[in-house]
């Protein structure tokens, strides 16, 4: 009998099955109420617009055929130009040459990890941070230096300490972070840019949730702030910020369209890596993304803000009403996630097993979001796909379960 | 000024811009007659069927929305089942659990390279072989052991010598190879399987061109033959053959849909890598691929065989009529490529410069298909996208250019 385990590369040996992955398998069971996935509500997808775009494509036979043909690795030029225009600032004019279209932000991370990380390269990530980033970085076997966070995201003192340890890059989600929901305020953002340049650290800025704000628009991005810091036009030569974006949260995930914005010298390398990885992204899906983006996008996102914002309110209100004192929770100003911290001695993975078994309720235990361990008493709730009734009912039942579990820890059953 | 070159990983430093990539950029110029790309003719795309599928999807609103939602990494189950059914044989029953949907064969190679190749791992590839495979394998910095070929593909003696050097895997395209067009006969295929088991070498079988036969169907695949070699059901435990397929050549490239068929232990690892690479392939494109595959595919491919087969005949006839004796050429029994070998002292890259400048003609110089150098006097012609008139005219002009260049080498101009 073949033992494949002996045949795997060192990189492949380093990867493990993810909790989220195993969880998402459960979600095929429609009787489970899921607060697990960080996924948009399909009821909000602009399907009528997609139908219009398809119909229009079909009335242009040449373009329609081209939409199914091989196309260039860099991406569909009109979409690249749309990205360039949208993310240019007064100080930093982005051109389409700075934009690579990828299969979602996840592939942007894959290409950047391959381009920049060797085995044992020290890299900084927040504690907690996006599991998918840890998964792909993990295949490069880096040396993780974790940065502590508070309700305002990355703590600068902890970041400086990480930078002093010689990290090569920082991966960060400044807006409504996955999983913590924190938004980094402008003063901290400026400090991050200053420190990056003091210590020559590359910044990978993931903007996946940036458009999904429910209170006020977020502060300028790290890309924009670095432009201000460096002065007009300087990012192209001296920039350390590489920005990653996606259509998955604002439009539709199965388009598998995201992008990377980077100075030319690194963008060219990323293009070569993308070419060797999968030649190019679906031409058709890039055309659909461009059409959806260039007309009516703000109106569509306003609708998302309205619906998701109300669900955020419902979940936070329900948590205030029902959650026992042994747990604290965040009130995110955007994104899809509420972050829960249980009493120190509680374990969210055990809680999940019970929630699934007795309540048919799912969420994501927090430990997987911690690069170097920890976070066993934390978990993530998503409010993006559930209606008010389910949110209230689910939070109530989950709260009762937590209360019961907590009491058992404090007053364990004894022989009477 | 930032020097990004210093910041690249060792893997990223190892990759170079590809000739094909630079070439494909030229092909935006419509005045160039291109025999370069290994691409299908968009005029043959089944666009009416695609329109039908879309219309049908739109009349099923739930499925239509699901086609735009995140979906599981392994792929769309009906498509996985279609692949499993199609590639099962009497001895080897493939189940959908053995199938991973990828973004085309190129991503299958990416995941397999990550899973199996460490820096300096010895791997065997044919001389010449598919450039895209060399590009992605190259990012893992393997130790290439090249295997010589003749008009029947891999030479067994050279393969055995490579296996004796301790290679871990062999990458091969047994049917109508890119770029050489060779098809490996059944006796050699059996020898490859025997040697793989004697030396414990993994076989990556790329079937990209298998369906495009113009004379007779190809012999059984390595996957099927290994099943016969091992006996009923044994591949699942003892199989060394991993098969890679794609919809890019038979249907449409921009679907970006391919697949990997592998024993469970390795398939599970590939799924984890795919998840960390880009989560999953476009749900919509998988649905379209499944619909196109499960109804009318044979009729469609028969049409491709008919059109491409005639173009193959036209090109080979034109080469017979016009090509000077200083060049030899293959007569492929399928696929998209004719392989040309010039006199030893001629250089196909120089020829390309002249062909572009004076004839506005493009092809792919062969050197890039040789893992460890060589092949400077070879090049690849594709006949898949050109009509008869262009093929005859292009081959005639190219032949004249070659004749002229050859005479200059043999009788260089001298001071009179």
HADDOCK unambig.tbl for C-alpha pairs under 7 A between the chains (distance, minus, plus):
assign (segid A and resid 1 and name CA) (segid B and resid 237 and name CA) 5.41 0.50 0.50
assign (segid A and resid 1 and name CA) (segid B and resid 238 and name CA) 5.33 0.50 0.50
assign (segid A and resid 2 and name CA) (segid B and resid 237 and name CA) 5.97 0.50 0.50
assign (segid A and resid 2 and name CA) (segid B and resid 238 and name CA) 5.17 0.50 0.50
assign (segid A and resid 4 and name CA) (segid B and resid 265 and name CA) 6.27 0.50 0.50
assign (segid A and resid 4 and name CA) (segid B and resid 266 and name CA) 6.25 0.50 0.50
assign (segid A and resid 7 and name CA) (segid B and resid 116 and name CA) 6.45 0.50 0.50
assign (segid A and resid 8 and name CA) (segid B and resid 115 and name CA) 5.47 0.50 0.50
assign (segid A and resid 8 and name CA) (segid B and resid 116 and name CA) 4.92 0.50 0.50
assign (segid A and resid 9 and name CA) (segid B and resid 114 and name CA) 6.92 0.50 0.50
assign (segid A and resid 9 and name CA) (segid B and resid 115 and name CA) 5.41 0.50 0.50
assign (segid A and resid 9 and name CA) (segid B and resid 116 and name CA) 4.73 0.50 0.50
assign (segid A and resid 9 and name CA) (segid B and resid 117 and name CA) 5.44 0.50 0.50
assign (segid A and resid 9 and name CA) (segid B and resid 118 and name CA) 5.39 0.50 0.50
assign (segid A and resid 10 and name CA) (segid B and resid 118 and name CA) 6.65 0.50 0.50
assign (segid A and resid 12 and name CA) (segid B and resid 114 and name CA) 6.63 0.50 0.50
assign (segid A and resid 12 and name CA) (segid B and resid 115 and name CA) 4.98 0.50 0.50
assign (segid A and resid 17 and name CA) (segid B and resid 272 and name CA) 6.52 0.50 0.50
assign (segid A and resid 42 and name CA) (segid B and resid 65 and name CA) 5.86 0.50 0.50
assign (segid A and resid 42 and name CA) (segid B and resid 69 and name CA) 6.56 0.50 0.50
assign (segid A and resid 65 and name CA) (segid B and resid 42 and name CA) 5.84 0.50 0.50
assign (segid A and resid 65 and name CA) (segid B and resid 45 and name CA) 6.98 0.50 0.50
assign (segid A and resid 67 and name CA) (segid B and resid 254 and name CA) 6.77 0.50 0.50
assign (segid A and resid 68 and name CA) (segid B and resid 252 and name CA) 5.66 0.50 0.50
assign (segid A and resid 68 and name CA) (segid B and resid 253 and name CA) 6.18 0.50 0.50
assign (segid A and resid 68 and name CA) (segid B and resid 254 and name CA) 4.38 0.50 0.50
assign (segid A and resid 68 and name CA) (segid B and resid 255 and name CA) 6.41 0.50 0.50
assign (segid A and resid 69 and name CA) (segid B and resid 42 and name CA) 6.56 0.50 0.50
assign (segid A and resid 69 and name CA) (segid B and resid 252 and name CA) 6.28 0.50 0.50
assign (segid A and resid 69 and name CA) (segid B and resid 253 and name CA) 5.34 0.50 0.50
assign (segid A and resid 69 and name CA) (segid B and resid 254 and name CA) 5.02 0.50 0.50
assign (segid A and resid 70 and name CA) (segid B and resid 253 and name CA) 5.44 0.50 0.50
assign (segid A and resid 70 and name CA) (segid B and resid 254 and name CA) 5.51 0.50 0.50
assign (segid A and resid 103 and name CA) (segid B and resid 278 and name CA) 6.24 0.50 0.50
assign (segid A and resid 104 and name CA) (segid B and resid 278 and name CA) 6.79 0.50 0.50
assign (segid A and resid 106 and name CA) (segid B and resid 277 and name CA) 6.33 0.50 0.50
assign (segid A and resid 106 and name CA) (segid B and resid 278 and name CA) 4.96 0.50 0.50
assign (segid A and resid 106 and name CA) (segid B and resid 279 and name CA) 6.97 0.50 0.50
assign (segid A and resid 107 and name CA) (segid B and resid 277 and name CA) 5.52 0.50 0.50
assign (segid A and resid 107 and name CA) (segid B and resid 278 and name CA) 4.83 0.50 0.50
assign (segid A and resid 110 and name CA) (segid B and resid 277 and name CA) 5.55 0.50 0.50
assign (segid A and resid 114 and name CA) (segid B and resid 9 and name CA) 6.94 0.50 0.50
assign (segid A and resid 114 and name CA) (segid B and resid 12 and name CA) 6.64 0.50 0.50
assign (segid A and resid 115 and name CA) (segid B and resid 8 and name CA) 5.48 0.50 0.50
assign (segid A and resid 115 and name CA) (segid B and resid 9 and name CA) 5.41 0.50 0.50
assign (segid A and resid 115 and name CA) (segid B and resid 12 and name CA) 5.00 0.50 0.50
assign (segid A and resid 116 and name CA) (segid B and resid 7 and name CA) 6.46 0.50 0.50
assign (segid A and resid 116 and name CA) (segid B and resid 8 and name CA) 4.94 0.50 0.50
assign (segid A and resid 116 and name CA) (segid B and resid 9 and name CA) 4.74 0.50 0.50
assign (segid A and resid 117 and name CA) (segid B and resid 9 and name CA) 5.45 0.50 0.50
assign (segid A and resid 118 and name CA) (segid B and resid 9 and name CA) 5.40 0.50 0.50
assign (segid A and resid 118 and name CA) (segid B and resid 10 and name CA) 6.67 0.50 0.50
assign (segid A and resid 132 and name CA) (segid B and resid 276 and name CA) 6.25 0.50 0.50
assign (segid A and resid 135 and name CA) (segid B and resid 276 and name CA) 5.58 0.50 0.50
assign (segid A and resid 136 and name CA) (segid B and resid 276 and name CA) 4.86 0.50 0.50
assign (segid A and resid 136 and name CA) (segid B and resid 277 and name CA) 6.50 0.50 0.50
assign (segid A and resid 237 and name CA) (segid B and resid 1 and name CA) 5.43 0.50 0.50
assign (segid A and resid 237 and name CA) (segid B and resid 2 and name CA) 5.99 0.50 0.50
assign (segid A and resid 238 and name CA) (segid B and resid 1 and name CA) 5.34 0.50 0.50
assign (segid A and resid 238 and name CA) (segid B and resid 2 and name CA) 5.18 0.50 0.50
assign (segid A and resid 252 and name CA) (segid B and resid 68 and name CA) 5.65 0.50 0.50
assign (segid A and resid 252 and name CA) (segid B and resid 69 and name CA) 6.30 0.50 0.50
assign (segid A and resid 253 and name CA) (segid B and resid 68 and name CA) 6.18 0.50 0.50
assign (segid A and resid 253 and name CA) (segid B and resid 69 and name CA) 5.37 0.50 0.50
assign (segid A and resid 253 and name CA) (segid B and resid 70 and name CA) 5.44 0.50 0.50
assign (segid A and resid 254 and name CA) (segid B and resid 67 and name CA) 6.77 0.50 0.50
assign (segid A and resid 254 and name CA) (segid B and resid 68 and name CA) 4.38 0.50 0.50
assign (segid A and resid 254 and name CA) (segid B and resid 69 and name CA) 5.04 0.50 0.50
assign (segid A and resid 254 and name CA) (segid B and resid 70 and name CA) 5.52 0.50 0.50
assign (segid A and resid 254 and name CA) (segid B and resid 282 and name CA) 4.83 0.50 0.50
assign (segid A and resid 254 and name CA) (segid B and resid 283 and name CA) 5.45 0.50 0.50
assign (segid A and resid 254 and name CA) (segid B and resid 284 and name CA) 6.83 0.50 0.50
assign (segid A and resid 255 and name CA) (segid B and resid 68 and name CA) 6.41 0.50 0.50
assign (segid A and resid 255 and name CA) (segid B and resid 282 and name CA) 5.87 0.50 0.50
assign (segid A and resid 256 and name CA) (segid B and resid 282 and name CA) 5.84 0.50 0.50
assign (segid A and resid 265 and name CA) (segid B and resid 4 and name CA) 6.27 0.50 0.50
assign (segid A and resid 266 and name CA) (segid B and resid 4 and name CA) 6.25 0.50 0.50
assign (segid A and resid 272 and name CA) (segid B and resid 17 and name CA) 6.53 0.50 0.50
assign (segid A and resid 276 and name CA) (segid B and resid 132 and name CA) 6.24 0.50 0.50
assign (segid A and resid 276 and name CA) (segid B and resid 135 and name CA) 5.59 0.50 0.50
assign (segid A and resid 276 and name CA) (segid B and resid 136 and name CA) 4.88 0.50 0.50
assign (segid A and resid 277 and name CA) (segid B and resid 106 and name CA) 6.34 0.50 0.50
assign (segid A and resid 277 and name CA) (segid B and resid 107 and name CA) 5.54 0.50 0.50
assign (segid A and resid 277 and name CA) (segid B and resid 110 and name CA) 5.56 0.50 0.50
assign (segid A and resid 277 and name CA) (segid B and resid 136 and name CA) 6.49 0.50 0.50
assign (segid A and resid 278 and name CA) (segid B and resid 103 and name CA) 6.24 0.50 0.50
assign (segid A and resid 278 and name CA) (segid B and resid 104 and name CA) 6.81 0.50 0.50
assign (segid A and resid 278 and name CA) (segid B and resid 106 and name CA) 4.97 0.50 0.50
assign (segid A and resid 278 and name CA) (segid B and resid 107 and name CA) 4.84 0.50 0.50
assign (segid A and resid 279 and name CA) (segid B and resid 106 and name CA) 6.98 0.50 0.50
assign (segid A and resid 282 and name CA) (segid B and resid 254 and name CA) 4.82 0.50 0.50
assign (segid A and resid 282 and name CA) (segid B and resid 255 and name CA) 5.87 0.50 0.50
assign (segid A and resid 282 and name CA) (segid B and resid 256 and name CA) 5.83 0.50 0.50
assign (segid A and resid 283 and name CA) (segid B and resid 254 and name CA) 5.45 0.50 0.50
assign (segid A and resid 284 and name CA) (segid B and resid 254 and name CA) 6.83 0.50 0.50
